[in-house]
């Protein structure tokens, strides 16, 4: 007669707590290894020399661990927040990462240190500018109602240029050297060759109010949904028409002109951002043609 040795399958939650903590520790260390270089800026957090930097998408496997089960979530969250999260600042490189951070608790937002977004085309340029611009403008206006939040300008400059930047060339730029509660903060908006836009914001970004960001995303999605809904209504109410004749027929003279961006739309977009921020700060700048520069004490 063949006998099988007694074997027992041990679940992860049955392992002693000290060993589970060590496994969590190794997991977090591997996920959060320094994979992103320190930002090229002097606006580093005060007295935080040992802070490391990580891209926001490194949190995806960590949040997946939190969703495993209630016990693992409780244990892993406590260890992660206590030993790992506070020692890193997160660099956001997409609108989606900003939206994701805006959905979590304020403690997470405190660890946003850099936002760097890139887009091609004026339409996409507006979309990457909106989340950052809304946060900065709201902070500039908040000082009147909340003196604890103080956003001040040190140097503002709008210029035409022709200098290299990450495999392209900057054609027009807006630079705002600010202080947020006394800590240096820098905003740079670039219009580049090949219709590319870059937005770079560095500083204590967790002090900014990001609560409007989900609404910004909603308005963008809503505009697309409205377009699809209008198309659906036309298809439903014009079932007898051929697919290519769903739109009401008009003479050539009555057809509306399609919307086309103006020739200098990219340059105008950078100027618009600069003027909105200057206005929110309550400042008046001399206009020297299409460029200007001003410093403040």
Secondary structure, 3 states (H helix, E strand, C coil): CCCCCCCCCCCHHHCCHHHHHHHHHHHHHHHCCCCCCCCCCCCCCCCCCCCEEEEHHHHHHHHHHHCCCHHHHHHHHHHHHHHCHHHEEEEECCHHHHHHHHCCCHHHHCCEEEEEEEEECHHHHHHHHHHHHHHHHHHHHHCCCCCCCCEEEEEEEEEEEEEEECCEEEEEEEEEEEEECCEEEEEEEEEEHHHEEEEEEECCHHHCCCCCHHHHHHHHHHHHHHHHHHHHHHHHHCCCCCHHHCCCCCCHHHCCCCCCCCCCHHHHHHHHHHHHHHHHCCCCCCCECCEEEEECC
